[in-house]
Amino acid sequence: MTNVLPETAAGPPPPFDPELGAALAVIGEQMPPALTADMIQPMREGALLADLTDDDLARAGAFTVTRRQVPGPAGDPDVELLILTPTGATTPLPAIYHTHGGGMVVGNNRTGVEVVQDWAAEVPSVIVSVEYRLAPEHPHPAPVEDCYAGLVWTAEHAAELGIDPERIVIAGASAGGGLAAGVALMARDRGGPALLGQMLLCPMIDDRNDTVSAIQMAGRGVWDRTANDTGWTALLGEARGGADVSPYAAPARATDLSGLPPAFVDVGSAETFRDEDVAYASAIWRSGGQAELHVWPGGFHGFDMMVPQAAVSQDARAARVRWLSRLMGM
Amino acid sequence: MKDLAVRLAALDPDAGAALHVIAYFDRLAEARAGLHTIVRGAAVLSGCAARLVDDERRVRIRVEPDGASTPSGVRDKDWISAAAGSATLWLERSGPPGPVDAMVLERAAAAARAVLERTRGHAAQADPALVELVIDAGAAEPLRLQAAARLGFNPDDPVRVVALGSGAVRLLPEPGGLPEGRAGVGPAGPVVRLPASYEGAVLALRFTAEGTESDPGPRVVHADELGGLALLAAAVGPGTEPVPDQRALDRAAATAPWVLATLDAVARSASLRAAATALRVHHSTLQDRLAHTLPVLGWDVRDPQGRLRLHLALALRRLHNNQR
């Protein structure tokens, strides 16, 4: 959905939730809202995205940690899957196939996986987190094709992984949410693995970067319009915002959202992605699909991960687990 | 990315971290955040559980450093705390304080105090008319329940009446800390039983003493613990003649300033040795004192029957001094 309002028509930005705003005052210094291309490499090397160790991932024996190199897209390198299996499972479990965030330009298959582990602690599931190639060195379609290839392998090897192939949910946050939505579209169009659901957390799905919320939140919060421009330009180059952008890269470009698995979409009201995410849920409904949409008041991008203690973050996290357990029939 | 306490700990506690703490609570105050949010901020920034308790206003909030609200358990005297008006804010840290603990306590307590004054400034407890109504056995039950609700009590909340030496009456949610000073404490029960708790509290107050040399005895008495002594209260009115044992007690008291305190200690201690310890005198000194007192008193307080007579005489003396 293209926003037709001129920039001046946007009102003032919605206020941050008081608790989140106060935390942002602490976080803000280390996380500028704007990210430019020259900051990509320092961010990749920075301590902000410090990796979880295998010990962290094992959570005192609650998960078995394995890594598999599996075939990538035809003619491309293998992709690495990080597989976290709850210990002691005796029957096939549901799977959460995770596509990490990081604006398409940073992060690895451990980024944000602790959030997914929290879900799996309540809804026992095997976690498969895919390492995809990053932009700008590897522009579209490398990231989304890597993610798709990893999903295909996972579904084909479900038995070996202790996964119930009927219950695979794809999930990702931010750029990972965009990739999850793109992979769901690919799976539909290519007759690929049947997904039980798609969990799109504050997903990055619209390269046009011109919604009211993108305009309102410029220079504020986390991942503002400038940062978004940096991410999309890295992924799409000159094509960004133009007429020929694939819906697999920017799912907001999809004109047909029928035939998709049920979606969970959440986003903060005080972030760049608010309007594109609300529009995506609406488009799913318009196509006759199922979506659960949460717009958390005063939430900035990734609020629940950066300030998990806040009341609104606790509610957001609880809503996801409830959706998962309903979806998985637990 | 997630641990604010770790982030703060990594900063210079004298400058950087302190500024962040100040900024955090200033933002909460500007946005008129509530008490839970403030207590959660204290827990999150300090990295240890925080609790805010205001017995009068019936506020009881405890938050873990992960943001979860949990019920309050027993307090530890080693925790650091700060006053927030009539409330107290604790950081549940027994070991050495973290680098920002003092600043977190100060700013969070100030923020909590502002919220308490804004939202509960006219503490319902302060409205004596409502308190009078809930303890009035003559008032209709629906009226009493309504008044209790306005004071913040649900019908099934266990509540006690506390009658203070000053003549004031307080309602005390169970469990709760007693107010300062001489107090008679009524039994805990549901709101409809408050008139009975008030009766008990007033009765118990008559058994209290100043706790001084001239008026030794307990400053706080619970009606629950009076047992059969409660019956004595009805027997002692303003015009009641003192019984001979009470007169003997008064005579003994006139012979030396330590007599009443000594006899009270003997009555209340498990043994003469314990009484001597309580009085901070040598065991032999206590024996000498009792030898001095015995002829004036006319009975020996060291045998069981004598101790009972002493108990009763002391109680009767307090009942005479403390008329309704």
HADDOCK unambig.tbl for C-alpha pairs under 7 A between the chains (distance, minus, plus):
assign (segid A and resid 18 and name CA) (segid B and resid 27 and name CA) 6.98 0.50 0.50
assign (segid A and resid 18 and name CA) (segid B and resid 28 and name CA) 5.65 0.50 0.50
assign (segid A and resid 18 and name CA) (segid B and resid 31 and name CA) 5.49 0.50 0.50
assign (segid A and resid 18 and name CA) (segid B and resid 33 and name CA) 6.18 0.50 0.50
assign (segid A and resid 19 and name CA) (segid B and resid 28 and name CA) 6.40 0.50 0.50
assign (segid A and resid 19 and name CA) (segid B and resid 37 and name CA) 6.63 0.50 0.50
assign (segid A and resid 22 and name CA) (segid B and resid 24 and name CA) 4.63 0.50 0.50
assign (segid A and resid 22 and name CA) (segid B and resid 27 and name CA) 5.20 0.50 0.50
assign (segid A and resid 22 and name CA) (segid B and resid 28 and name CA) 6.11 0.50 0.50
assign (segid A and resid 23 and name CA) (segid B and resid 24 and name CA) 6.44 0.50 0.50
assign (segid A and resid 25 and name CA) (segid B and resid 23 and name CA) 6.72 0.50 0.50
assign (segid A and resid 25 and name CA) (segid B and resid 24 and name CA) 6.49 0.50 0.50
assign (segid A and resid 26 and name CA) (segid B and resid 20 and name CA) 5.71 0.50 0.50
assign (segid A and resid 48 and name CA) (segid B and resid 1 and name CA) 6.32 0.50 0.50
assign (segid A and resid 305 and name CA) (segid B and resid 2 and name CA) 6.51 0.50 0.50
assign (segid A and resid 306 and name CA) (segid B and resid 1 and name CA) 5.84 0.50 0.50
assign (segid A and resid 306 and name CA) (segid B and resid 2 and name CA) 4.81 0.50 0.50
assign (segid A and resid 307 and name CA) (segid B and resid 2 and name CA) 6.06 0.50 0.50
assign (segid A and resid 308 and name CA) (segid B and resid 2 and name CA) 6.89 0.50 0.50
assign (segid A and resid 309 and name CA) (segid B and resid 66 and name CA) 5.35 0.50 0.50
assign (segid A and resid 309 and name CA) (segid B and resid 67 and name CA) 4.15 0.50 0.50
assign (segid A and resid 310 and name CA) (segid B and resid 67 and name CA) 6.43 0.50 0.50
